[in-house]
């Protein structure tokens, strides 16, 4: 070993961990080396597990590892070490390098999130990408004795199970639709048969009204063209479409609720709008609000 190291055929990655080749290490080799240095029972977790599970397209800046409670490995360069009493059951049984399963990874990420919105987003990602189900996530959540935002996450899972696929869609339900007494829309509704299926964020069937929500990042040209064709197809069949941005839903929820109710009423659908608070502007005519 010493001779191979001196000759440069092997290299030291961490103390006691060697690469049996020279040159740059692949991402997989870097992750394996960190797991081996952390010792028996260690697994990649949090953002690093999310990267490997394709829960996110981002590469984690540091390597996240979880080891059994009571283990205190020496400092590992470029890594953050977490401890868990359930890491053995939380680790995926087949995937290598060892990593936490998608349900445990998702709940871990909700607990390290900077805000509830970020935690909500992790739940949406896990379910909308079909990596897991709300039932499995709820089971992982229930199995933990201490959970930040437990009630909120349980409500969020129920919403995700009903078809909410993003933070913005969740905010629409929580800030626009529900507090103003709007009818419950059909989430992720299909409005045209295969092979020209059209899926929309919210469909109010009685009014034949579609409410689409555009996220924080503006859509690219191709996506805008697709949206335009879809809106035109809907118009040709007598359906109306309203589109709202992140700013509309988060900063002007009362105005959005008022306009949705106004369009629904004009299209003959039953709707009873209620103010969400004493200063709510939802009942003010849309033009007055916009001015």
C-alpha positions in Angstrom: 0.0 0.0 0.0 2.8 2.4 0.9 4.6 1.6 -2.3 1.5 2.2 -4.4 0.8 5.5 -2.6 4.4 6.7 -3.1 4.2 5.7 -6.7 1.0 7.7 -7.2 -1.0 4.6 -8.3 -3.2 5.0 -5.2 -4.3 8.2 -3.4 -5.5 9.1 0.1 -9.1 10.4 0.1 -9.7 10.4 3.9 -7.7 8.9 6.7 -8.0 5.1 6.2 -9.8 5.5 2.9 -7.9 5.1 -0.4 -8.7 5.4 -4.0 -7.1 2.5 -5.9 -6.5 4.7 -9.0 -5.0 8.0 -9.8 -6.6 11.1 -11.2 -9.8 12.9 -10.3 -12.5 11.1 -8.3 -16.0 10.7 -9.8 -18.9 11.9 -7.8 -19.8 8.4 -6.9 -16.3 7.7 -5.6 -16.3 10.9 -3.5 -19.6 9.8 -1.9 -18.5 6.3 -1.3 -15.3 7.6 0.4 -17.3 9.7 2.8 -19.6 6.8 3.7 -16.6 4.5 4.3 -14.9 7.1 6.4 -18.0 7.6 8.5 -17.9 3.9 9.4 -20.4 1.0 9.8 -24.1 2.0 9.6 -23.5 5.3 7.9 -25.7 6.4 5.0 -25.9 9.5 2.7 -28.9 11.6 3.7 -30.7 15.0 3.4 -29.7 17.0 0.3 -27.1 14.4 -0.8 -29.7 11.5 -0.7 -32.1 13.8 -2.5 -29.5 14.3 -5.3 -29.1 10.5 -5.7 -32.8 9.8 -5.5 -33.4 12.5 -8.2 -35.6 14.4 -5.8 -33.7 17.5 -6.8 -31.5 18.3 -9.8 -29.1 20.3 -7.6 -25.8 18.8 -6.4 -25.4 19.3 -2.6 -22.6 21.7 -1.8 -21.6 19.5 1.2 -22.0 15.8 1.7 -24.7 14.9 4.2 -24.2 11.7 6.2 -26.3 10.2 9.0 -24.7 7.7 11.5 -26.2 5.8 14.4 -26.7 7.6 17.7 -23.7 7.3 19.9 -21.2 7.2 17.0 -18.9 10.2 16.7 -16.7 9.9 13.7 -13.7 12.2 13.2 -14.3 15.3 11.1 -14.8 14.4 7.5 -13.7 17.1 5.0 -16.6 18.5 3.0 -19.2 16.6 5.0 -21.9 17.3 7.6 -22.7 14.4 10.0 -26.2 13.9 11.4 -27.2 11.3 14.0 -30.3 9.1 14.2 -31.5 6.2 16.3 -33.4 4.8 13.3 -30.8 5.1 10.5 -30.7 1.3 10.1 -34.4 1.1 9.1 -34.3 4.5 7.3 -31.5 3.3 4.9 -32.6 2.0 1.5 -32.1 -1.8 1.5 -30.6 -2.1 -2.0 -29.3 1.2 -3.4 -25.6 2.0 -3.3 -23.8 4.0 -2.0 -26.0 3.6 1.1 -28.6 6.3 1.4 -31.8 7.0 3.2 -35.0 6.0 1.4 -37.1 8.6 -0.3 -39.7 8.9 2.5 -37.1 9.4 5.2 -35.1 11.8 3.0 -38.1 13.9 2.3 -39.1 14.2 6.0 -35.4 15.0 6.9 -35.5 17.8 4.4 -38.7 19.2 5.8 -37.1 19.4 9.2 -34.0 21.2 7.9 -36.0 23.6 5.7 -35.6 27.3 6.3 -39.4 27.9 6.1 -42.6 26.0 6.0 -43.0 26.9 2.3 -39.7 25.1 1.6 -40.8 22.1 3.6 -44.1 22.1 1.7 -42.1 22.1 -1.5 -40.2 19.0 -0.6 -43.5 17.1 -0.1 -44.8 18.3 -3.4 -41.6 17.2 -5.2 -41.6 13.7 -3.7 -45.2 13.0 -4.7 -45.5 14.9 -8.0 -42.4 13.0 -9.3 -44.1 9.8 -8.3 -41.1 8.7 -6.1 -43.5 8.0 -3.2 -47.0 8.5 -2.0 -48.6 10.7 0.6 -49.6 7.6 2.6 -45.9 6.5 2.9 -44.8 10.0 3.8 -47.5 10.3 6.4 -46.3 6.9 7.9 -42.7 8.2 8.1 -44.0 11.4 9.7 -46.1 9.6 12.2 -43.1 7.3 13.2 -41.1 10.3 14.4 -41.6 11.4 18.0 -40.4 15.0 17.4 -41.4 16.8 14.2 -41.4 20.5 13.5 -44.6 21.7 11.8 -46.3 18.3 12.4 -49.9 19.7 12.0 -49.0 21.8 9.0 -47.2 19.0 7.3 -50.1 16.7 7.9 -52.5 19.2 6.3 -50.0 19.7 3.5 -49.9 16.0 2.8 -53.7 15.9 2.6 -53.6 18.8 0.0 -50.8 17.1 -2.0 -52.9 14.0 -2.0 -55.8 16.0 -3.5 -53.6 17.1 -6.4 -51.6 20.1 -5.2 -48.2 19.9 -6.9 -46.3 23.0 -5.9 -46.0 25.6 -3.2 -47.9 28.1 -5.3 -50.8 25.7 -5.8 -50.8 25.1 -2.0 -50.8 28.8 -1.3 -53.7 29.3 -3.7 -55.7 26.7 -1.7 -54.8 28.1 1.7 -54.8 31.9 0.9 -57.3 32.3 -1.9 -59.8 29.4 -2.3 -60.5 28.1 1.2 -60.6 31.4 3.3 -62.9 33.1 0.8 -65.4 30.3 0.5 -64.8 29.5 -3.1 -65.9 26.1 -4.4 -63.2 23.4 -4.3 -61.6 23.0 -7.7 -60.5 19.8 -9.3 -56.7 19.7 -9.1 -54.6 18.5 -12.0 -57.7 18.0 -14.0 -57.6 16.5 -17.5 -59.6 18.7 -19.9 -59.1 16.8 -23.2 -58.9 13.1 -24.1 -55.7 11.2 -25.0 -53.7 11.7 -27.2 -54.2 15.5 -26.8 -54.6 15.5 -23.0 -54.6 18.8 -21.3 -53.9 19.0 -17.5 -54.7 22.1 -15.6 -53.9 23.3 -12.1 -57.5 24.0 -11.1 -60.8 23.4 -12.8 -64.1 24.8 -11.6 -66.4 22.5 -13.6 -69.7 24.2 -12.9 -68.3 27.5 -14.4 -66.0 25.8 -17.0 -63.3 28.0 -15.6 -59.6 27.1 -15.5 -57.2 28.7 -13.0 -53.6 28.3 -13.9 -50.7 29.2 -11.6 -47.3 30.3 -12.9 -44.4 29.8 -10.5 -41.8 32.2 -9.3 -39.6 31.6 -12.3 -41.0 32.9 -15.6 -41.7 30.1 -18.2 -39.5 29.8 -21.2 -40.7 30.6 -24.7 -41.6 27.0 -25.6 -43.6 26.6 -22.4 -45.4 29.9 -23.0 -46.3 28.7 -26.5 -47.6 25.4 -25.1 -49.7 27.4 -22.5 -51.1 29.6 -25.3 -52.1 26.7 -27.4 -53.8 25.1 -24.4 -55.7 28.3 -23.5 -56.8 28.6 -27.1 -58.0 25.0 -27.2 -60.0 25.6 -24.1 -61.5 28.8 -25.4 -62.6 27.0 -28.6 -64.6 24.6 -26.4 -66.1 27.5 -24.3 -63.8 27.3 -21.3 -62.3 30.4 -19.8 -58.8 30.6 -18.3 -57.4 32.9 -15.6 -53.7 32.9 -14.9 -52.0 34.2 -11.7 -48.4 34.6 -10.7 -46.6 34.0 -7.4 -47.0 37.7 -6.6 -50.8 37.7 -7.3 -51.4 34.7 -5.0 -49.1 35.7 -2.2 -49.5 39.4 -2.2 -53.0 39.9 -3.5 -55.0 36.8 -2.5 -58.2 38.7 -1.8 -58.2 40.4 -5.2 -57.6 37.0 -6.9 -60.5 35.4 -5.0 -62.7 38.3 -5.9 -61.9 38.0 -9.6 -62.3 34.2 -9.7 -65.7 34.6 -8.0 -66.7 37.4 -10.4 -66.0 35.3 -13.4 -67.7 32.2 -12.0 -70.8 34.2 -11.3 -70.9 35.7 -14.8 -70.6 32.2 -16.2 -73.7 31.1 -14.2 -72.0 29.0 -11.5 -73.2 29.2 -7.9 -70.6 31.0 -5.7 -70.8 32.8 -2.4 -67.8 34.8 -1.6 -66.9 35.6 2.0 -64.3 38.0 3.4 -61.3 36.3 5.0 -60.9 39.1 7.5 -62.3 42.6 8.3 -60.0 44.3 5.8 -60.6 41.8 3.0 -61.1 43.4 -0.4 -62.4 40.3 -2.1 -65.9 41.8 -2.5 -64.6 45.0 -4.1 -65.1 45.0 -7.9 -62.0 43.8 -9.7 -61.4 47.1 -11.6 -61.4 49.1 -8.4 -58.9 46.7 -6.8 -56.6 46.8 -9.8 -56.6 50.6 -9.8 
